[in-house]
Amino acid sequence: MKKFQIIIPLMFFFSGFSQNATESIIRGNQYYRNGQFDEAEKQYRAALEYNPKHERAKYNLANALQKQKRFTEAILLLEEFAATTDDKALQSAAYYNQGVANSTVKNLDLSIESYKKALRLNPNDKEARENLEKALLEKKRQEKQKSQSKSQSSMSQSQAEQKLKMLNQKERELQKKKNKQQGGSGQAQDW
C-alpha cells in the first residue's frame, strides 16, 4: 500500500512535467506560425526546462533560432539533436536544416556534408538532393573563381615585371640621351 502512495504522486509529478512541456511546445508553435520567433524560442526553452530530453522542443528551438538568423546556435543545437535522436525522420530533417544554415553562412563543406547525411537517412528527400546539388555547384564555382583570381594575379605580376623592364630600358635610353646632350653642349659653349 505504501508503494502506491509513493508511486501515484510521482506519476502526477512526471505527468505534470510532460503536460507543461507539451503546453509550452503548443504555445511555441503558435508563436512560430505567427512569425514571433523570439517568443517561440522562449516557449521551446521552457519546454526543455520541464523536460531537457524533449526532442520536439529541441528541434523546434533550432528552427526558431534559424528564423532569427542565429545560425551558429541553430547549427550546434541541430548537431546535438541529430546525434541523440533515434527518430530517423527527425534526424534527417535536422541534418537538412543544418545544411540550410551552413549554406546561409557560406560554410559549403559542412553544408554538403549535412545534406549527404540527410540523404543517407532519407534517400527520397528531393529538397535535400536539390540543395546538395546547389551547394556542390556553388563550391565548384567558388573554386573556379579562386583559381581564376590566382592566375590573374600571377599574370598581372608577370605583366608588372615586363612593364618594369620596359621602364628601366626607357630610363637608360633617356640617361644616354641626356649624357650625350650634356657632353656635346658643354664643349660647344665657349663664352
N, C-alpha and C positions, 0 to 999 in steps of 0.2 A: 504494500500500500504506500509506503514511504517513497518507493521508486517512482510511482505515478505522480506523487505530489511534487517531485523534483522535475520529472520529465515534462509534465504539462506546462509549467511556467516557462521552461526552456523552449518548448515548441512555440509558444506565443511570442517569446523574445526573438527567436530567429525568424518567425514568420513576419514579425514587425519589421525586421531588417529588410527582408526581400520585398515586402509591400512598400516600404518607404523608398527603396531603391527603384522599384518599378514606377512608383508615382513620380519620382524625380525624372526618370527617363521619359515618361509620357509628357511631363511639362517641358522638358528639354526638347523633345521632338516638336512640340507645338511652337516653341520659340524658333527652332530651326526652320520650320516650314514658313514662318513669318519673316524670316531673314534677320532675326535677332540672335545672331550667333554668339555674342558675348553672354547673353542671358542663357542660351542653350548650354554654353560651356559651364556656367555656374551650376546648372541642374545636373549635368553629367558628372561633374566633380562631386556634387552632393550625393549622387547615387553611389559613387565609388567610396565615399566615406562610410556609407551604410554597408557596402559590400565591395571591398577592394578588388575582388576577383571577377566582378561582373563584366563579362565580355562585351555585351552590347553597349554598356556605358563607356568602356574604353574605346571601342570602335567609333561610336558616335562623337565622343570627345575629340578624337583625332580629326574627324570630318569637320567639326565646328572650328577647330584650330586652323585647318586648311582654309576654310571660308574667311577667316580673319587674317589670312596671309601670314600666318605664323608657321611657316613650312618646316622649319628646323624642328620645332617642338612636335609637330604632327608626324614628321618622318620618324623621330625617335620613338614616339608612342606606338606608331604602326609597326615598327620593327619589334618592339617588345610584345605587342599584341600577337603578331603573326608567329612569334616563337613560342608562345604559350597556349594558343588555342588549339583545340582538337577538331574544330569545325572547319573542314577543308574549304567550304564555300566562303566562309568569313575570312579565312586565311588568304585565299586567292584574292578576295576583294581588298584586303589590307595591302597586299603586295601591289595590286593595281593602283590603289590610291597613293601608295608610297612612290610608285613610278611617276605618277602625275606630279606629285610635289617635287620630286627630284628634277623632272623636266622643267618645271617652273623656275627653279633656282639654278638652272643650266648645269646641273650635275648629270651629264648624259650617261656616263659609265654606270653610275648607281641606278639611274632610271632604267637603262637597258636591262640590267641585272634584275631589277624588281619586276619588270614586265615578263621576263623569262620565267621567274619563279611563279608568277601568277598563271602563266600558260602551262607550266608543268602540272599545276594543281587543277586547272580547268582549261584543257586544250581547245575547247569550243568558245572561249571568250573572244568574241570578234573585236571588241573595243581594245582589249589588251594587245591583240595581234596588230591592229592598225596603229596603235600608239607605239608599239615596239618598232614597227617599220618606219614611222616618222622619226623616232629617236635615232635609229640607225642611219637614216638618210641625213639627218642633221649632223650627226657625228662625222659622217663621211664628208659632208660639205665643209665642216669646220677644219677637218684635216687637210682637205684640198686647199682651202683658203690659207691655212698656215704654211703649207709647202709653197704656195704661190708667193706669199709675202716673203718667205725666206729667199726664194730665187730672185725676186725683185730687189730685195735688199743687197744680195750679192751682185746682181747686175749693176745696181746703182753704185756699189763700191768699185767695181771694175771701171765703170764709166767715170767715176770721180778720179781714179788713178790715171786714166787716159787724159782727162782734162788737165790734171796737174802736170803731166808730162808736156802737154802742149803749151801750157802757160810757162813752164820752165824754159822750153825751147824759144818761145817768143821773147821772154826776158833776156835770154842770152843774145838773141839777134839784136834786140834793142840796145843792149850794152855794147855790142860790137859796133853798131851804127854810131852810138854816142861817142865811143872812144875814137872812131875814125874822124868824126866831126871835130872833136876837141883837139885831136892831134893835128889835123890839117889846118884848122883855123888858127891855131896858136902860132904856127910858123908863118902864115901868110900875113899876119898882122904885125906890122912893124911901124909903130908910130913914134 
